[in-house]
């Protein structure tokens, strides 16, 4: 599920980058989040309906303020991460951007590390991602700033996303969260929405970005987060820059160097070395 989700996200990112000559990156991000929110809410209506009706059954638990708050922070983090990432890859290579963005997940993995074996795994991933990120990043400070901001939002996404996933509400937590996220980032891309709406082709392509990157990509990641600990998930994310490097090579002719290939090998080694532990348990039912 994780690998398939990563492939979907990178396909969506490549499609998004191909649209930037016609549509503002911020506008693509807004359409992506809005479309994904609509689709996810449609798929999970039985889980989120109690938010408005107060209905509760043995299969659908009542939503608490804490549940809604976690989903809101989760969705806002995703929306901002998407916005900053699109603004960044409009200025720097997709493969390198995805590698530098991994600083956030590495920080989460490092903070959760408790054994020497996991410390070694994080160290291998750090060196590998460092090689993937390359050295020629000083010439685009704005692109670098955006990718660092996206990296910070990615760290928030992992930590809060784990909590939302353990609520065990299927896709509802992600869908409701993206509603909040869409509201937050809409002002940044609003100026370009009219051009997208007036062009069926651009509208379909922007929605396709949301389908691949968010509905499929993040939907699968939520399933993974319910099954493995935070630090393991954070380290598995090291595979995404590897994935992005290969897909960017195929689709965008962004050719990895020998050092970048070594970086890929180190990242994969880090993922293999990491120590497993029992997955997190679903959140307990709230008191009556």
Secondary structure, 3 states (H helix, E strand, C coil): CHHHHHHHHHHHHHHHHHHCCCCCHHHHHHHHHHHHHHHHHHHCHHHHCHHHHCCCCCCCCCCCHHHHHHHHHHHHHHHHHHHHHHHHHCCCCHHHHHHHHCHHHHHHHHHHCCCHHHHHHHHHHHHHHHHHHCCCCCCCHHHHHHHHHHHHHHHHHHHHHHHHHHCCCCCHHHHHHHHHHHHHHHHHHHHHHHHHHCCHHHHHHHHHHHHHHHHHHHHHHHHHHCCCCHHHHHHHCHHHHHHHHHHHHHHHCCCCCHHHHHHHHHHHHHHHHCCCCCCCCCCCCCCC
